[in-house]
Amino acid sequence: MVIPFLSLYIESFGDYSKAYVQNWSGWVFAITFVTAFIASPIWGRFGDKYGRKPFLIAAAIGLSVSVFLMGSVNSVMALFILRFFMGIFTGFISTSQALISTQTPKHMAGRVLGTLQTGNVTGSLMGPMLGGMLADSVGFSTTFHITSITLVIAGLFVIFGLKEYKLEESTNETTQRNYSSKEVILLIVRHPMLLATMIISMFVQIAHFSIQPILSLYVAELHGPINLAFFSGIAFSITGLGNLLMAKKWGSIADKYGYEKIIIFLLFASAIVYFPGAFVTDIWQLVILRFLLGVTLGGIIPVRTAYVRQEAPVSIQGEVLGYSTSLRFLGNIIGPALGGFISGLYGISSVFFFTSGLLFISGISLFLTRQLQPKTRAQLN
């Protein structure tokens, strides 16, 4: 709800230059993921040992308080600090993925996680449009306060509507024994395809988030200042619509044909879709490309999570997904800052060239890793 107008909110604090707003938009957007990068493996290990419901409750409370206070700040630095604090609790969705992943049979993990992704994307679809309309009608501060209420509601759903079951995948000693954090890291490093998939998920986030903080500025160039927050919301949320329509389908396809193949295909498809964004001359051209990006790029998240589910023992899946999420958050840190820096130097269009190239290289790298790894899959367990 607040991401589409975050850069506009920064502009409202004072008379700043365009480059200043672009750069600080990137840093304010990214700083949340600095603390999230550190916290994710810790929460993942905590969830493996004590369950994931307690963290979901804590995350909902922490997020709601952080977002509420953002509506009362009047400086870039205060907003920056609150976004930093917010990162401690940002793993709500990734923890949900880990919870459902560990309680889903392997053969249908892609489809089930795709269904979860559909719920996530529905929020991503509705949030920016609703936030844009609220920002235009009641102002930025009130929109932050309303957003905090939705997070409180999410916490109440977890408290009263969620029951977590402690499941064991098998009685195999290797699967059930306790692993130290060092052993978990070594197991990941010794599995080239899993390691490559986790690292490339970072590059996907860099590519995806490089344009996010400055997208509203790009919309302003294409459309002008009239109802800017609303049209920025459309540009953000239309990606969610493409994801909504295909996330579950990609999961089912990956269950049938293999997670590795589908991830590689989606990386190349995303690179092709991202490139023309640099040449659009109308807001609706951008909207169409953003929709197609949602169709391709959005399928990577559930398929990647299902692949981790396939490879990792149940007893350490939360921590493995925690490290994977940390790498994603690292991409979330680098992407906005890099996108703001590149756009400040060479213009917003250059960010599309960079993003497309990064996705294409990621696809090639994962393809080569798959070809070079031993034909017999070396499972973690």
FISEVEX-283040 format. One line per 3 residues: their letters; for each residue x, y, z of C-alpha. Coordinates in steps of 0.25 Angstrom, whole numbers, plus 5000, padded with zeros to 4 digits. Layout:
a = X Y Z; ...
This chain:
mvi = 5000 5000 5000; 5011 5010 5003; 5022 5006 4993
pfl = 5017 5013 4981; 5017 5026 4987; 5030 5025 4996
sly = 5038 5034 4987; 5027 5044 4986; 5026 5044 5002
ies = 5041 5047 5002; 5038 5059 4993; 5028 5064 5002
fgd = 5038 5066 5013; 5045 5078 5006; 5050 5084 4993
ysk = 5060 5073 4989; 5067 5071 4975; 5062 5060 4966
ayv = 5075 5052 4968; 5074 5054 4983; 5060 5048 4983
qnw = 5064 5036 4974; 5076 5032 4982; 5069 5033 4996
sgw = 5057 5026 4990; 5066 5014 4987; 5073 5015 5001
vfa = 5060 5016 5009; 5054 5005 5001; 5066 4996 5003
itf = 5070 4998 5017; 5058 4990 5022; 5065 4978 5016
vta = 5078 4980 5023; 5073 4976 5036; 5064 4965 5029
fia = 5077 4959 5023; 5083 4957 5037; 5070 4953 5044
spi = 5065 4943 5034; 5074 4931 5037; 5072 4933 5052
wgr = 5057 4933 5050; 5058 4921 5041; 5066 4913 5052
fgd = 5056 4918 5063; 5044 4913 5054; 5051 4899 5052
kyg = 5052 4898 5067; 5040 4905 5073; 5030 4906 5062
rkp = 5027 4917 5053; 5014 4923 5058; 5021 4931 5070
fli = 5029 4938 5060; 5017 4941 5050; 5010 4948 5062
aaa = 5023 4956 5066; 5025 4960 5052; 5011 4965 5050
igl = 5012 4973 5063; 5026 4979 5059; 5022 4982 5045
svs = 5009 4989 5049; 5016 4998 5060; 5027 5002 5050
vfl = 5017 5005 5039; 5008 5013 5048; 5020 5022 5053
mgs = 5025 5024 5038; 5012 5032 5036; 5016 5042 5047
vns = 5031 5046 5042; 5035 5058 5035; 5049 5055 5031
vma = 5056 5046 5022; 5065 5041 5033; 5054 5037 5042
lfi = 5047 5029 5031; 5060 5023 5028; 5062 5018 5043
lrf = 5048 5013 5044; 5050 5005 5031; 5063 4999 5037
fmg = 5055 4995 5050; 5044 4989 5041; 5054 4979 5035
ift = 5055 4971 5048; 5040 4967 5045; 5040 4966 5030
gfi = 5040 4951 5029; 5025 4949 5031; 5023 4944 5016
sts = 5036 4936 5016; 5032 4929 5029; 5018 4926 5024
qal = 5025 4919 5012; 5034 4911 5021; 5022 4907 5030
ist = 5014 4902 5018; 5026 4896 5011; 5029 4887 5023
qtp = 5015 4882 5024; 5013 4879 5009; 5016 4866 5002
khm = 5028 4868 4993; 5021 4863 4980; 5011 4875 4981
agr = 5020 4885 4988; 5020 4894 4975; 5005 4895 4974
vlg = 5002 4897 4988; 5013 4908 4989; 5007 4914 4976
tlq = 4994 4915 4984; 5001 4922 4995; 5008 4931 4985
tgn = 4994 4934 4979; 4990 4940 4993; 5002 4948 4994
vtg = 5001 4953 4980; 4986 4957 4983; 4991 4966 4994
slm = 5002 4971 4984; 4991 4974 4974; 4981 4981 4983
gpm = 4991 4988 4992; 4997 4998 4982; 4984 5002 4976
lgg = 4977 5003 4989; 4989 5011 4995; 4990 5020 4983
mla = 4975 5023 4984; 4976 5026 4999; 4989 5035 4997
dsv = 4982 5043 4986; 4969 5045 4995; 4974 5045 5010
gfs = 4989 5048 5009; 5001 5040 5011; 5001 5039 5027
ttf = 4987 5034 5028; 4990 5023 5018; 5002 5018 5026
hit = 4992 5018 5038; 4982 5010 5031; 4993 5000 5026
sit = 4997 4998 5040; 4982 4993 5043; 4983 4983 5032
lvi = 4995 4977 5039; 4988 4976 5052; 4977 4968 5045
agl = 4987 4959 5039; 4993 4956 5053; 4979 4953 5059
fvi = 4977 4943 5047; 4990 4936 5052; 4986 4936 5066
fgl = 4972 4931 5065; 4972 4924 5051; 4985 4916 5050
key = 4989 4903 5056; 5003 4898 5054; 5006 4883 5054
kle = 5019 4877 5057; 5022 4867 5046; 5033 4858 5043
est = 5037 4854 5029; 5043 4840 5033; 5049 4833 5044
net = 5063 4833 5037; 5074 4837 5046; 5080 4846 5036
tqr = 5067 4854 5034; 5063 4855 5048; 5077 4858 5055
nys = 5080 4872 5059; 5089 4880 5050; 5098 4892 5054
ske = 5098 4904 5046; 5112 4901 5041; 5107 4887 5036
vil = 5095 4894 5029; 5104 4903 5022; 5113 4892 5018
liv = 5102 4884 5013; 5097 4895 5004; 5111 4898 4998
rhp = 5113 4884 4995; 5100 4884 4986; 5104 4892 4974
mll = 5090 4894 4968; 5083 4897 4981; 5094 4908 4984
atm = 5093 4913 4970; 5078 4914 4971; 5079 4922 4985
iis = 5090 4931 4979; 5082 4934 4967; 5070 4937 4975
mfv = 5078 4949 4980; 5080 4954 4966; 5065 4952 4963
qia = 5062 4961 4974; 5073 4971 4970; 5066 4971 4956
hfs = 5052 4972 4961; 5055 4983 4972; 5064 4992 4964
iqp = 5052 4999 4957; 5043 4998 4969; 5047 5011 4977
ils = 5047 5020 4964; 5035 5014 4957; 5026 5025 4961
lyv = 5036 5035 4956; 5036 5028 4942; 5021 5028 4942
ael = 5021 5043 4945; 5030 5044 4932; 5021 5036 4924
hgp = 5007 5041 4929; 5009 5054 4937; 5005 5059 4951
inl = 4990 5056 4950; 4986 5045 4959; 5000 5041 4960
aff = 4999 5032 4972; 4987 5024 4966; 4994 5022 4953
sgi = 5007 5018 4960; 4999 5008 4968; 4994 5002 4955
afs = 5008 5000 4950; 5012 4993 4962; 4999 4985 4964
itg = 4998 4980 4950; 5010 4971 4952; 5003 4965 4963
lgn = 4991 4962 4954; 5000 4954 4944; 5006 4947 4956
llm = 4992 4944 4961; 4988 4937 4949; 5000 4928 4947
akk = 5007 4926 4960; 4999 4913 4963; 5000 4909 4949
wgs = 5015 4910 4949; 5016 4902 4962; 5008 4891 4956
iad = 5016 4891 4943; 5029 4890 4951; 5024 4879 4959
kyg = 5022 4871 4946; 5034 4875 4938; 5044 4879 4949
yek = 5047 4891 4957; 5061 4894 4951; 5056 4894 4937
iii = 5045 4903 4940; 5053 4913 4948; 5063 4914 4936
fll = 5052 4916 4926; 5046 4927 4935; 5059 4934 4936
fas = 5061 4935 4921; 5046 4939 4919; 5047 4950 4929
aiv = 5059 4956 4923; 5052 4957 4909; 5040 4964 4916
yfp = 5048 4974 4924; 5056 4979 4912; 5046 4987 4904
gaf = 5042 4995 4917; 5053 5005 4913; 5046 5009 4900
vtd = 5032 5011 4905; 5025 5025 4902; 5012 5023 4908
iwq = 5007 5018 4922; 4999 5007 4917; 5011 5001 4909
lvi = 5018 5000 4922; 5006 4994 4929; 5005 4983 4918
lrf = 5020 4980 4920; 5019 4980 4935; 5007 4970 4934
llg = 5016 4961 4926; 5027 4962 4936; 5018 4957 4947
vtl = 5014 4945 4938; 5029 4941 4937; 5037 4947 4949
ggi = 5026 4944 4959; 5026 4929 4956; 5041 4928 4961
ipv = 5038 4929 4976; 5028 4917 4978; 5037 4908 4969
rta = 5049 4912 4976; 5043 4909 4990; 5038 4896 4985
yvr = 5052 4892 4980; 5058 4895 4994; 5046 4887 4999
qea = 5050 4875 4990; 5065 4876 4994; 5066 4879 5009
pvs = 5062 4870 5020; 5050 4875 5028; 5058 4877 5041
iqg = 5066 4888 5034; 5057 4894 5024; 5053 4906 5032
evl = 5068 4910 5033; 5071 4906 5019; 5060 4915 5014
gys = 5065 4926 5024; 5078 4926 5017; 5071 4926 5004
tsl = 5062 4938 5008; 5074 4945 5014; 5080 4945 5000
rfl = 5067 4950 4994; 5067 4961 5004; 5082 4964 5000
gni = 5076 4966 4986; 5066 4975 4992; 5077 4983 4998
igp = 5085 4984 4986; 5074 4986 4975; 5068 4999 4980
alg = 5081 5005 4983; 5087 5001 4970; 5075 5005 4962
gfi = 5074 5019 4969; 5089 5020 4966; 5089 5016 4951
sgl = 5076 5024 4949; 5083 5036 4955; 5095 5035 4946
ygi = 5089 5030 4933; 5074 5032 4934; 5063 5022 4938
ssv = 5063 5015 4924; 5077 5010 4927; 5071 5002 4939
fff = 5063 4993 4929; 5075 4990 4921; 5083 4986 4933
tsg = 5072 4978 4939; 5069 4970 4926; 5084 4967 4925
llf = 5085 4962 4939; 5073 4952 4937; 5079 4947 4924
isg = 5092 4944 4931; 5086 4938 4943; 5078 4928 4933
isl = 5091 4925 4926; 5098 4922 4939; 5088 4913 4945
flt = 5087 4905 4932; 5102 4903 4932; 5102 4899 4946
rql = 5091 4889 4943; 5098 4883 4932; 5112 4882 4939
qpk = 5106 4876 4952; 5107 4861 4954; 5095 4854 4946
tra = 5091 4847 4959; 5086 4858 4969; 5093 4859 4982
qln = 5083 4861 4992; 5085 4869 5005; 5080 4857 5012
